[in-house]
């Protein structure tokens, strides 16, 4: 039995679920001849009550990274994770992250490490619903033509509530009260969270260096009850849609509210979940749908990435 040391950056809902899942899935690690040892969990306040296994080493000091064979990052944000992870990646060790903003906006710094197979980030898009894995492997044999996706649960919730007659402001307030939306909610309702995720996806099927700045973004803030009612009367639904398609010699990436037929896969499969419609010349149309957020859902993908690394699979390598 070999010991593998794991460092965890962040201990919010996802981080706490990762710690519990590492214990819950002990049998699968045992089957690989691996004992997981958590070297440290970086937090802002080590005295804050948290739902973590007894003995979890909570700390404000990141020096435990020096003793970690692999790091799992769930801090969120950009500046702090980048400052902590770059030296670690440069040492040749792997990082598992769900940080789509970091991946989308700091690609110049991260690209070489992704190409080297040191970055694992299945959970960065659609959380525990696997889309990056297939797009970075088997789907490369098919000529990509187009994708459409619903990738933000907050927008999905708000638009669904508006179909029931609530105003945008009422639906947003309810989403915030339930913890679905941040405060301020601009990242979600402004379409920027979806744009981050679309940028990550585009690098597997269109251009390995697709820039975040190339995504045209429009949020749902201006969608009215009248818009929703008009769509319903026409047998349609409004969704915040991420779309990537051919445009002349290049690719066009957009995030915007769209009216879709009520029978469209993004309206059926994506009724209350994330959903993605992938189209390729050889593979045809494929639909991925499932939970796109939540502590344990996200943790499942991140622990899955850890298992991939332990087995010997490289991280998620973009087109190059």
N, C-alpha and C positions, 0 to 999 in steps of 0.2 A: 504494500500500500504506500503510495507516494503522497506527500502533502503538497497541495497547491495553495499558495497564498493569494488572497483576493482583497483588494482595496476598494472601498465604496465611497464615492463622492456624492454626498447628499443623502438625506434620510427623511424625505417627505413620504407621501403615500406610496409612491412607487418603490423607493428605497426600502421602506419597512416591509413591503410585500416581497421584495427580492430576498431579504434576510430570512423570512419565513419559508419561502419556496426552496431556498438552499437546504433548509432542514427537512422540509416535507419530501424532497426528492433525493434524500440521502441514499436510497437504495440504488438509484441509477448511477450516482457517483461511485458507490461501492463496486458496482459491476464493471466500472472502468478502472478499478484499482486506485481510486483517487479519494483523498480526504481533504475537504475544503476547510481552510483556516482563514478567517476574516482578520486581516492585520489591523484594520482601522476603518472607522466610518466618520467622514468629515461632516461636521455640523456647525452651524453658527452658535448654537447654545446647547452645550452638553448637558445642562441641568433640566432642559425641557422634557416633560413626560412624553414617551413614545412607546408604541406597541412593537417592541423588538424582543428577540430571544434573550434570556438571561445571560449576562456576561458580555453582551455586545460592546466592543471597545469604541464608544463614542468619543470624539475628540475634535478640537478646533485646530489641531496641529497636523499639517499634511505630511510630516516627515515619514509616516508609515508607508508612503508611496515607494520609498527606497527599498522596502522589504516585500513589495507586492509583485507577484509574477504577472498579474493581469489586473486592470482597473476597470470598474464599472462606474460610469458617470451619469448621475441623474440630478445634477445641480440645477440645470436650466440656466438661461441667460447665455452670454457669449464671452465676456471679458475674463471672468474668473475661471471658467472651465478651460478656455484656451491657454491661459497662463499656466495652469496646472498640468494640462495634458501634453503640450508641445515638448517640454523637456523629457517627459516620460516616453512619448512616441519616438523621440530621437535616440533614446537608449535602446530601441529595437524591440520594446515590449508592446503587447496588444492592448487596445482600448475597446470597450463595449459601451455604446452610447445610444440614447434615444433623442439626442439634441439636434432636431432638424434645423433650428435657427443657426447653430454653430456650423453645421455641415453646409448649409446653403450660403451663408455669408462669409465664411472663412476658408473657402475652398483652396485658395492659393497656398495657404499654410498647411492644409491637411492633405492635399492631393497626393503628394509623394508617398505618404504613409498608407493611403487607401490603395494606391497601385502596388505597394509592397505587401498588401494583404493584412495589415496590422489594425485596420479599422473594421469593427463589426457594428452594424447599425440597423438591423431588421426592424427594431421597435420605433425607428424614427418616422415611419409612415405606416399608418393603420395599426400601430401598436402590435398586438398579438396575432393579427391576421397577416399571414406571410405573403408579401408581394415582392419585396426586394430580393429575397432568395431566388424565386423563379426567374425574375427579370435579369438577375446577374448571372444566371446559369443556363438552364434549358431553353428559355425563350430567345436566347441570342441566335439560335439556329433558324429562327423565323424572321422574315423581313418586317420590321415594325412599321405600321402605318399611322396608328392613331390611338390615343387613350382619352377617356373621359372618367372623371372620378368625383365622388363626394367624400371629402376628407376631413371635415370639421364638424364634430358632434354638436357644438354650441349653435352653429348656424342651422343645422338640421333641426334641432329642437325648437329654435325660435320660429322658423318658417312653418313647422308643423303646428305650433300653437297659434300662429296667425291664421292658418287654415280653419282653426276652430273658432275664430272670431276675435282673438285678442290683438290689440295693437302691437306694433313693434316694441314700443316702450314698455308695455306690460309684459310681453314675452321675454324681453331682455332682463327686466327686473326679476322675473321668476327664475330665469336661468342663473342669474347671479346668486339669488337666495339659495338655490339648490346646489351651488358650487360648480355648476357647469361652465360658467363664464368668469373670466378674471375681472378685476376692477383696477384700472379701466379695461374694458373689453375689446379695445381696438384691434389687438393682434388677431382675435377670432373674427369679429363681425366685419372688420375692415378687409378681410381676405388674406392677410399677411401670413398667418399660420398655414393656410392652404397653399400659398405661393412658395413657402419654404419647402413644403412636402413635394410639390410639383417639380421644383428645381432638383431635388434629390432623385426623383424618379427619372427625369429627363436625362440624367447622366448615364443611365443604364440602357436607354433605348434610342436616344437621338444624338447626343453630343456629350462626351465624357467631361467636357469643361463647360457645360451649359451654365451661364451666369444667372444668378438670382435677379440681377438688374434687368434681364431680358423678359421677365414675366410681366404681362400687363394685368394690373390688379384693380378690381372693383368689388367692393364689399356689398353687404345687404342692408346698409343703414337707410337707404332711400326706398326700399321696397315697402309699398303701402298695402293696406287691406284691400283697396280697390284693385291693385295689381294681382293680388292673390285670388280674389273673387273672379276676376276676368279670366285668369288661367283655369280655374276650376270649371267655369262655365264652358270653356273650350275643351274640357277633358284633359287638362294639363296640370302640372304642378311646378312650382318654382323651387329650384335647388341652386345652391352655390356650387358651381361646377368648375373643376380644374380640367383644362383641355390642352392637349398637345397634339399638333398635327403638322403635316407638310405645308410649307409656304414658300413657293418658288424653289430656290436652291437650298433653303434652310428650314427651320422649324419655328412655329409660332406657339407660344405658351400663354394661356390666358386663364384668369380666375374671374368669374363674374356670375351674377344671378342669371339663370336661364330658365325658360319655359320648356319643359319636357313633356312628351306624352305620358299620361298616367301609367301606361303599359311599359314604359322604358325601364330597363334593368336598374338604373339608378333610382328610380321611384319605387320599384318593387323590393329588390334586394337591399336598397339603401334607405328603406322607409324610416328606420330608427337606428341604422348602423352606418358605418363607412362602407363604401362600395366602389369598385373600380372595374371599368370595361376596357379590356386590352384587345387591340386588333392587330393581327399580323397576317401577311399574305399566306403563309404556310400553316400557321396554327389556327387561323380563323379567329372568331370572337371568344374571348375568355372573360368570365366574371369572377371577381374576388369580392367577398362580402363577409363582414364580421365586426366584432367590437374594435373600435378605433381609439379607445381611451380606457381609463380605469387602472387602478393600481395593480391588481393581480394579472389582468390581461396584458399590460405592458411588461410586467415582471416576467411573465411566461416567455415572451420573445427574447428578453435579455438573458435569462438563464439558458434559453435555447442556444443563443450565440455563444455563451460560455461552454456549453457542451460541444458545439461545433469546433471551438478552438482546442478543447481537450482531445477531441477525436483526431484533430489534425487538418481540418478544413481551413482554408484561408478566409480572411474577412471578405467584405463585399467590394469587389474590384469593379470600378466603372469602365466604360468604354475607353479605349486608348489605342 
